[in-house]
Amino acid sequence: MKIGFGFDPFKSDDAIDGKHRFLIRLATQMREDGIIIDNNKPDVHIYLPRGKRNKKAKINLLRVDGLIMNTRWNYKVKNRKIKESIDKSSALIYQGDFCEEAYRRFLGINKRFKIIPNGADPNEFLPRRPKNFFLANSKWRPHKRLEETVKCFLVALEKGLDADLVITGSGDYKFDHKRIKYIGWQKRGELKRLFSKAIASIHLTWLDWCPNSMVEAIVARCPVIYTKCGGQTQLGNGSGIGIEDKQWEFDLIDLYAPPKLNRNEVADAMIYLKENKNKDLYPSRDVLNIVNVAKEYEDYCRLLLKK
């Protein structure tokens, strides 16, 4: 079987974001499984909504990402383009149950699909050696709740937490405090060390699909503190502590004005994980292992080629 991706997955420069990093991992594992990775007349072409279908492929398999419900964006035009991309595809990959429900209820999509989460290779990461900090690692936008993350951490400090907060990336909020470290964008090697040493990784986003930063933390065996809304609910279950959040009713919303969280609930989660940082609290998640994720993709590709 020959599978193409619409870009060269073996050039690291193409890993411009989380979704492309996942496709690189997927292609790498597929090649190890004996799959031919070639964009020239592939049996199956796997691509993202902003990518192009391959007219010479037998099957064009669209791995959908987030749809647009944010009233601050030109949602009508953006969603029309997403629907056009779906119409031209042979079948869909959703990243989780929430993703499938959102496309069905919000956009009225009814097309053959399979649900397969993103994944990563456990061998990419270092053994767990927790130090004394929490990690907040994200491509920050207002719904990712950087400010809320910081304020929850400050509440935890008031309640007696003795730990630091390390924030990666370029955020839209900064609070000067000796226990808060802003370290900017980090290379992959440094992120591996951070996942190894962090007490937990914090993901308080309001509505996400299958965030790769959260997948990576879980596969690295770093506990997560996550909001129970969107795709994070299914993704984080069994790998950390979930925080109650407002649910999306599959309608238009101002995504960049997220509701406030119960900061005491988040603070208590931090304190609990700090007190138990040297315990193996959560089992490994085989469903997120790239070996198993790739097999799910490969099996579905073979099924589509038979029809």
C-alpha positions as CSV (number, residue, x, y, z in Angstrom):
1,M,0.0,0.0,0.0
2,K,1.2,3.5,-0.9
3,I,0.2,6.5,1.1
4,G,0.9,10.2,0.5
5,F,0.6,13.2,2.7
6,G,0.7,16.2,0.4
7,F,4.0,17.4,1.9
8,D,7.3,15.7,2.6
9,P,6.8,14.3,6.2
10,F,10.5,13.5,6.5
11,K,11.7,17.1,6.3
12,S,11.5,18.4,9.9
13,D,11.1,22.0,8.6
14,D,7.6,21.0,7.6
15,A,6.6,20.5,11.2
16,I,5.2,24.0,11.5
17,D,2.5,23.1,14.1
18,G,1.1,20.3,16.2
19,K,-1.0,18.8,13.4
20,H,1.9,18.5,11.1
21,R,4.1,17.1,13.8
22,F,1.4,14.4,14.2
23,L,1.4,13.6,10.5
24,I,5.2,13.3,10.6
25,R,4.9,10.8,13.4
26,L,2.2,9.0,11.6
27,A,4.2,8.8,8.3
28,T,7.3,7.7,10.2
29,Q,5.5,4.8,11.9
30,M,3.7,3.8,8.7
31,R,7.1,3.5,6.9
32,E,8.4,1.3,9.8
33,D,5.3,-0.8,9.3
34,G,6.3,-1.4,5.6
35,I,3.9,1.2,4.1
36,I,5.3,3.0,1.1
37,I,5.2,6.8,1.7
38,D,5.1,8.5,-1.7
39,N,3.0,11.4,-3.0
40,N,3.1,10.2,-6.6
41,K,-0.1,8.4,-7.4
42,P,-0.7,7.0,-3.9
43,D,-3.4,4.5,-3.0
44,V,-4.5,6.8,-0.2
45,H,-3.8,10.5,0.2
46,I,-4.1,11.8,3.8
47,Y,-4.5,15.5,4.1
48,L,-5.8,18.4,6.3
49,P,-8.7,20.8,5.4
50,R,-6.4,23.5,4.2
51,G,-4.5,21.0,2.0
52,K,-5.5,19.8,-1.4
53,R,-6.8,16.5,-2.5
54,N,-4.7,14.3,-4.8
55,K,-6.6,13.7,-8.0
56,K,-4.4,10.8,-8.8
57,A,-5.0,9.0,-5.5
58,K,-7.6,6.2,-5.3
59,I,-8.8,7.5,-1.9
60,N,-8.6,11.0,-0.5
61,L,-8.8,10.7,3.3
62,L,-9.4,14.0,5.0
63,R,-8.3,14.3,8.7
64,V,-10.5,17.1,9.8
65,D,-9.5,19.7,12.4
66,G,-11.5,22.3,14.2
67,L,-14.5,23.9,12.7
68,I,-15.3,27.6,13.1
69,M,-17.9,28.6,15.7
70,N,-16.2,31.8,16.8
71,T,-18.2,34.9,16.0
72,R,-15.1,37.0,15.9
73,W,-14.0,35.2,12.7
74,N,-15.6,35.1,9.2
75,Y,-17.2,31.8,10.2
76,K,-19.5,31.6,7.2
77,V,-16.7,31.7,4.6
78,K,-14.3,29.5,6.7
79,N,-17.0,26.8,7.3
80,R,-18.0,26.9,3.7
81,K,-14.4,26.1,2.7
82,I,-14.3,23.3,5.2
83,K,-17.5,21.8,3.8
84,E,-16.2,22.1,0.3
85,S,-13.1,20.2,1.3
86,I,-15.2,17.5,3.0
87,D,-17.5,17.2,-0.1
88,K,-14.4,16.5,-2.3
89,S,-13.0,13.9,0.1
90,S,-13.6,10.1,0.0
91,A,-13.9,9.7,3.8
92,L,-13.0,11.5,7.1
93,I,-10.9,11.0,10.1
94,Y,-12.2,12.6,13.3
95,Q,-9.9,13.0,16.3
96,G,-12.5,12.1,18.9
97,D,-16.2,11.7,19.7
98,F,-16.6,15.4,20.3
99,C,-15.1,16.2,17.0
100,E,-17.5,13.9,15.1
101,E,-20.5,15.3,17.1
102,A,-19.6,18.9,16.4
103,Y,-19.3,18.4,12.6
104,R,-22.6,16.5,12.5
105,R,-24.6,18.8,14.7
106,F,-23.0,22.2,13.8
107,L,-22.3,21.7,10.1
108,G,-24.7,18.8,9.3
109,I,-21.9,16.6,8.0
110,N,-23.0,13.0,7.2
111,K,-20.2,11.1,5.6
112,R,-18.3,7.9,6.2
113,F,-15.7,8.3,8.9
114,K,-13.6,6.7,11.5
115,I,-12.6,8.2,14.9
116,I,-8.8,8.0,15.6
117,P,-7.0,10.2,18.1
118,N,-3.7,11.8,17.5
119,G,-0.7,10.0,19.0
120,A,3.0,10.1,19.8
121,D,5.8,7.7,20.3
122,P,6.6,7.0,24.0
123,N,10.2,6.4,23.0
124,E,10.5,10.1,22.0
125,F,10.3,11.1,25.7
126,L,12.5,10.8,28.7
127,P,11.8,8.9,31.9
128,R,9.8,10.8,34.5
129,R,11.9,12.6,37.0
130,P,9.5,15.3,38.5
131,K,11.1,18.4,39.9
132,N,9.2,21.3,41.4
133,F,7.3,23.1,38.7
134,F,4.0,22.9,36.6
135,L,4.2,23.3,32.9
136,A,1.8,25.4,30.7
137,N,2.7,24.6,27.1
138,S,0.6,26.0,24.3
139,K,0.2,28.1,21.3
140,W,-1.5,30.8,23.3
141,R,-4.8,32.4,22.1
142,P,-7.5,33.9,24.3
143,H,-9.5,30.6,24.6
144,K,-6.4,28.8,25.7
145,R,-6.7,30.8,29.0
146,L,-3.2,31.8,29.8
147,E,-4.4,34.6,32.2
148,E,-6.7,32.2,33.9
149,T,-4.0,29.6,34.2
150,V,-1.7,32.2,36.0
151,K,-4.5,33.3,38.3
152,C,-5.3,29.7,39.2
153,F,-1.7,29.2,40.1
154,L,-1.6,32.3,42.2
155,V,-4.6,30.9,44.2
156,A,-2.7,27.7,44.7
157,L,0.3,29.7,46.1
158,E,-2.1,31.4,48.5
159,K,-3.3,28.0,49.6
160,G,0.2,26.9,50.4
161,L,1.6,25.4,47.1
162,D,5.4,25.4,47.0
163,A,6.2,25.1,43.3
164,D,6.9,27.2,40.2
165,L,4.9,27.7,37.0
166,V,6.9,27.4,33.7
167,I,5.1,28.9,30.7
168,T,6.3,28.3,27.1
169,G,5.4,30.1,23.9
170,S,4.4,33.7,23.3
171,G,1.4,34.6,25.3
172,D,-1.0,37.5,25.5
173,Y,-0.7,38.0,29.2
174,K,2.2,38.3,31.6
175,F,2.2,38.6,35.4
176,D,5.5,39.3,37.2
177,H,6.1,36.9,40.0
178,K,9.2,35.1,41.3
179,R,7.5,31.7,41.0
180,I,6.4,32.2,37.4
181,K,8.9,31.6,34.6
182,Y,8.3,32.7,31.0
183,I,10.7,30.8,28.8
184,G,9.4,31.4,25.3
185,W,9.3,28.9,22.4
186,Q,11.2,25.7,23.0
187,K,12.8,23.2,20.7
188,R,11.6,19.6,20.8
189,G,14.5,18.4,22.8
190,E,13.8,20.9,25.6
191,L,10.1,20.1,25.6
192,K,11.0,16.5,26.3
193,R,13.0,17.5,29.3
194,L,10.1,19.7,30.5
195,F,7.6,16.9,30.2
196,S,10.0,14.7,32.2
197,K,10.5,17.2,35.0
198,A,7.1,18.8,35.3
199,I,4.8,17.9,38.2
200,A,2.0,18.1,35.7
201,S,1.0,19.8,32.4
202,I,-1.8,22.3,32.6
203,H,-4.4,22.6,29.8
204,L,-7.3,24.9,30.6
205,T,-8.5,25.6,27.1
206,W,-12.2,26.3,26.5
207,L,-13.1,24.0,23.6
208,D,-10.3,22.1,21.8
209,W,-10.4,19.0,19.6
210,C,-7.4,16.8,20.3
211,P,-4.6,19.2,21.3
212,N,-1.2,17.7,20.5
213,S,0.5,19.4,23.4
214,M,-1.9,17.4,25.7
215,V,-1.3,14.2,23.7
216,E,2.4,14.6,24.1
217,A,2.2,15.2,27.9
218,I,0.0,12.1,28.3
219,V,2.3,9.9,26.2
220,A,5.3,11.2,28.2
221,R,3.4,10.0,31.3
222,C,3.2,13.6,32.6
223,P,-0.1,14.0,34.5
224,V,-2.5,16.6,33.0
225,I,-4.8,19.2,34.6
226,Y,-7.5,19.7,31.9
227,T,-10.9,21.3,31.4
228,K,-13.7,18.9,30.9
229,C,-15.1,20.4,27.8
230,G,-14.6,19.7,24.1
231,G,-12.3,17.0,23.1
232,Q,-10.2,17.3,26.2
233,T,-12.8,15.4,28.2
234,Q,-12.2,12.2,26.4
235,L,-8.5,12.8,25.8
236,G,-7.7,13.5,29.5
237,N,-9.8,10.9,31.1
238,G,-7.6,8.5,33.0
239,S,-4.5,10.7,32.7
240,G,-5.0,13.5,35.2
241,I,-7.5,15.7,36.9
242,G,-10.5,17.2,35.0
243,I,-11.8,20.7,35.8
244,E,-15.5,21.5,35.3
245,D,-16.1,23.9,32.5
246,K,-19.0,25.4,30.5
247,Q,-20.1,23.0,27.7
248,W,-20.6,24.1,24.1
249,E,-24.2,23.8,22.9
250,F,-23.1,23.5,19.2
251,D,-24.0,27.1,18.4
252,L,-22.1,30.3,17.6
253,I,-20.1,31.7,20.5
254,D,-17.5,34.3,21.3
255,L,-14.7,31.7,21.7
256,Y,-12.2,34.4,22.7
257,A,-14.3,35.4,25.8
258,P,-14.1,32.1,27.7
259,P,-16.0,31.8,31.0
260,K,-14.1,31.9,34.3
261,L,-13.1,28.6,36.0
262,N,-13.4,27.6,39.6
263,R,-9.9,28.6,40.5
264,N,-10.0,26.8,43.8
265,E,-10.7,23.6,41.9
266,V,-7.7,24.1,39.7
267,A,-5.5,25.1,42.7
268,D,-6.6,22.0,44.6
269,A,-5.6,19.8,41.7
270,M,-2.2,21.4,41.6
271,I,-1.7,20.9,45.3
272,Y,-2.8,17.2,45.1
273,L,-0.4,16.5,42.2
274,K,2.5,18.2,44.0
275,E,1.9,16.1,47.1
276,N,1.9,13.0,44.9
277,K,4.4,13.9,42.3
278,N,6.6,10.8,42.9
279,K,3.7,8.4,42.6
280,D,2.8,6.6,39.4
281,L,-0.9,7.8,39.5
282,Y,-2.0,7.2,36.0
283,P,-1.5,4.2,33.6
284,S,0.0,4.5,30.1
285,R,-2.6,5.2,27.4
286,D,-2.0,2.6,24.6
287,V,-4.7,4.2,22.5
288,L,-2.4,7.3,22.1
289,N,0.7,5.3,21.2
290,I,1.6,6.1,17.6
291,V,2.2,2.4,16.9
292,N,-1.5,1.7,17.6
293,V,-2.7,5.0,16.0
294,A,-0.9,4.2,12.8
295,K,-2.4,0.7,12.7
296,E,-5.9,2.2,13.0
297,Y,-5.1,4.5,10.0
298,E,-3.6,1.6,8.0
299,D,-6.6,-0.7,8.7
300,Y,-9.1,2.0,7.7
301,C,-7.1,2.8,4.5
302,R,-7.2,-0.9,3.5
303,L,-11.0,-1.0,4.3
304,L,-11.6,2.0,2.1
305,L,-9.6,0.5,-0.8
306,K,-11.7,-2.7,-0.7
307,K,-15.0,-0.8,-1.1
